[in-house]
């Protein structure tokens, strides 16, 4: 496996969690090649020797590389040092950890072993960032047949259609959903008073996550006091300033941008709040959403994620990106009493349990690696 950032890193969010969960639940041996640094840092991990296999878990060995990643010579050595069944690429646009390994594998006649997971990078929201560059790359890749002969890993049917729309209806795509962490027992449920609302978000403070929109949806909530904690990389200073400026106009809102949070601290942070809040422009999966439900925390999210039908389960809401719609639900939550809130807690708990016991998801991921030559 090749991935830009991996454990013990966590600042890249979902992609790290996706692979960590996959490795933890699959009965296979994994060799993972990744960066010596966490996302957006230049400090190497402690006690890690570069370019050496390090055993982290029983079925997992990791090799870390510094700036520039493995050289062409190193890639050739990595790809030929043992008889791998699968070469898995965990990105679409990464030069270092997707395109270079892909090209090296093709030169070694290993194309039939390649699986590539675009991880939501073909969604309109993701493509809208640096859109011209990405559109040009996709057109060029299709023209030269860069991805010809590989297998694509889609996490749902929508992503399967996105892949086929760019690379042709006959493109080989396997669907295997992301896997959650093991279910957590909720240690604390805050009391819910009418007129008081505690929200939490675990996501990058970025345009794609629509944090600014989330602030505007909280305007004009009458007779309510709202506290909102946001955990995630503050990667765009201009966007962060816009968010702070907009939040300062809302007297009844206290918003706290807390920066990154270690994964082990997320359950406690979730459990101290009433609702998880994320009006995202699009999620391929949304590990933080799953994590909330696993911790019995109901969610208020957009309908641009795979998490649908939440209201019927009394686990939260998946809403269209309309200010009035979000405003109405947030108002309902702000003025919700504790009895009603506890019903949503139970709904989230039941939904979380079903997520963590999805045996079909495990089966689909096992089948993902059952490619023709195995």
N, C-alpha and C positions, 0 to 999 in steps of 0.2 A: 504494500500500500504506500502511496505517495500522498502526503497532505502538508499544506503550508505550515500549519501550527497544530501541535498536539500536546498531550499531557507531558509534564505537569502544568502546561499553559492552560489558560481559560479565557483570555481576553478576546479571542476571536469568536466566542460564543457557540452557537449551534453546531457548526461543522465539527468542532472538537468533540462535543457531546455526542453527536451522531455516531462517530467512529468509535468512541470509547464504549458506548452502549452496545454497538454491534459486536465489537470484539469480546465484550464481557458476556454476551449471550449466545455466541456461536461456538460449536464444538470443533473449531479449526485452529491451526497454528498461523499466527500473523507475524510478518516482519514489516515494520513500519518505518518509512524514511521521512524525516521532517526537519524543521528548523530548530536551531539551537536556542532561539529566542522566542518569547511570547509575542503576540501581535502588538505592533506599534511600540516595541521596546528594542534597545540595543544592548541589554544586559543578559549575558548567557545564564542558563539555568545553573544552579549550584550542583557541584559534585557530578557533573556530566562530562564524560570524555568524548570528544568529537570523533566522528567516523568510526565508531566502535559499537557493536551490537550490545545493548543493555537489556537485560530481562526485567520487565516490570511486573507482569502477571504471568501466571502459569503458561498461558497460550500466546504470549505477546513479547516480542523483542523489538526494540526501537533503536534506530541509528540517527543521530543528530548531526546536522551540518551547519556551518556558519554562513557568512555572507556569500551569496551566489549559489548556494546549494552544492550538490555533487557535480563534479566535472563530467564531461563526456566519457572520459576514461573510467571514472568511478561508477557511472551509471552502467556501463558495459559490464564491469566486474560484478556489480550488484545483481544485475539481471541474469547473469550466467553462473553465479556461484552455487546455485542449487536449482533443482527442477521445480520451479513454482508452477502451481496449477492455474493461478489467476494473478494478473497484474492490475491492481485497482487504483484508479486516479480519482481523487476526491475534489475535483474542481473543474471548471471549464476554461477560465481565462488565465490561470496561473502559468507563467512562463517556466518558472523553476521546477515546480512540482507536478505539472501536468504535461505541458507541451514538450519539454526536453525529454522526460521519461517516455512519453508516447513515441516521439521520433526515434529514440534509441531502441525501443522495443520493436518498432517497425523495421529498422535496419537489421535487427537480429532475427527477423522473420518470426516474431512472437505476437503478431497482430491478433491471432485467434484467441489469445489469452487476456486481451485488454477489456476491462470494464471501466466505464467513465460515468461518474455521478455528477451532473451539472449543479446539484444542490440549489435549485431555484433560480439559477442565474439567467434562465431564459424567460422568466416572468417579466411582464411589462414594467413593473416597478423597478426591478433590478436593472433592466436594460436602459431605463431612462437616465441612469447615471453614466456619464461618458458615452452617451448613446451612439454618436457618430463613429467613434473608435471601435465599439463593440459590433455595431452593424457591419462595418467594413471588414472586421476580422471574420465574422460568421460567413459573409459572402465569399471571402477569399478562401476560407477553409473548405467550404462546399465546392468551390470551383476546382481546387487541387485535390479533392478527395482526402483531406487530412484525417477525417474520422471514418473513412470507409473501412468496413470489415470488423469494426469493434462492436461490443455490446454496450448499450446504454442502461444505466440504472435510474429508473424513475421511482419516486416514492409514492406516487399516486397516479390515477388516470389522467388528471389534468396535465401533469408534467409529461406524461407519455405523449399526449397530443402536442404539447409545446415542442418536444424533441422532433416528432415526425413532421411538424409544420415547417421546421427549419431545415431538416436533413432528409426529408422524403418519407412517404408513407410506408416504404419497404424497409426502413431502418429497423434494426434489431433492438428492441427495448424490452427489458424485464422490469416488472413492478414489484417492489419490496418496500413496505413502509418503514419509516424510522422507528426505532425501538426506544421506549422510555427507560428511565432508571427504575429500580425496584421501588415499590410503593412505600410511602412514608406514613407513619402514624402521626396524626396531628396532635401536638402536645398542648396547644393552647388555642382557644377560640375567643377572640375579643368580643365583649358585649357590644351590641349594636343599639345605640340610642338614636331616636328620631332626631333628624337635623344634623347628625354628625356622620362623616364618611371618611374612612381611611383607605386610600388607594395605593397600590404598588405596581411598578413596572420594572421588569428586568429585560433591558434591551439597549442597544446603542442609541445615543441621542443623535438621531439622524433623520434626514428627510424621508427615507424609506419607512421608518417606524412611525412617522406622522405624529411626533411628540407635540409639535406646534399646533397641529389640528386638535389634538387631545386637550390642549389648554383652552382653545377657543370654545370647545364643546362644554367647558365648565363655566362659561360666562353666564351671568344672570340666573344663577340657581338661588332662588329666594329662601331666606330663613335657613341657611345651611352653612356649616363650617366644614371645610374639606382640607385634609392633609394628604399630600401625594409625595411618596418616596420613589425616586427613579434611580435604579442601579444599572450602570452600563457605561461603556466607553464614551467620553466626551470628545469625540473625534473631530468635530467641526465647530471651531470657535465662533464663526459667524452665525451658524444655525443656533448654537447654544445661546448667543446673545439675543437673537430674535425671540427665543423661548422665554428667557428671563424677562425681557422687556414686556412681552405680552402677559406673562404671569403677574407682573407688578401692577397691572391695571385691575386685577381681580381681588377685591378686598377680602372676600371670604375664602380665598385659596392660599394655603401655605405649601410651597413646592420646594423639595430638597433634592438637588442633583448630587448624588452620593458617589458617583464614579464606579469603578469596577468592584465586583464582589466575588470572593472565592466561592466555588460551587458548594462546598460543605456548609457555608453560612446562609445559603439561599433558603432552605426550608424554614429556619427560624425567622428570617425577614418576612417571608410570605405569611407565616402564621400569626404575625403581629398586626396584620391588616385585614380589612373586610373583603376587598375585591382586587383581583388582578386586572389592570387596565391597559389595553394596547390597541389603539385604533389604526393598526398597521396598514400600509398600502399593499402588502402582500407577503405571505410567509409560505415557504415550501413545506414546512412542518410546524415549527414554533415550539421548540423544546421548553421554553419558559411557560408556555400555555399548558403543556402537558404536566410540567412540574407543579404548577399551581393546583391543577385538578388532583394530582397525586397527593397533594398536601391538604386536600379538602377545602381549597380556596376557590370560590366561584369567580367567574371571569366576565369581563366586559370587553369584547374585542370586535374588530371589523369582520365582515363576511369574506375577506380576502385571504382566508386560511383554510386548511382542511377541516377545521373544527366547526362543525355545523350541528344544527338541531339541539343546541344547548338549552334553549328556553323550555323545550318539551321535557328535558331531563331535570329541570329546575337546577341547572348547574351554571347558569349565566345567560349571556346573550352574544350572538354573532350578528352584527348590525351593518347595514349599508352605510357607506361613508357620507352621511348626510347630517349636518349639524343639528337639525331639529330632532332627528331620531335618537342620536346619542344624548342630546340634552334631556329628552323625556325619560330615557332609561336612567341616566345619572341622577335626575331629580327623584325618580322613584326609589333609587337605592339610598339617596341621602336621607329620605324621609321614611325609610323602611324601619319597622320595629324589630326587636330582637327575635321574637317568635318566628316571623316570616324569614328573617335572615338565617336562622338555624335550619330552616327547610332548604335553603340554597346550599348551606354547608353540607347537609346530608346528600343533596343531589350531586354536588361536586365530588364528594367522597365515593359515592356509588359509581360515578363516571370514571374517576381515577382508578378504582378497582378493576373495572372492565378493561381499561387501557393496559394496566400492568399484567392482566391475565389473558391477553390476546394471543392465543396459541396459533392462529392463522398467520399473524404477523411474523412469528418466529419461523414458521414453516416456509413462508414466502422468502425470507432472507436466506434460509438454508438453500432453497432452490435457486436463488440468485447466483450462487457459486457453482451450481451443477451445470456447467457449460459442456458443450458437446464432447470435448476430448477427455473429460474425466471418466 
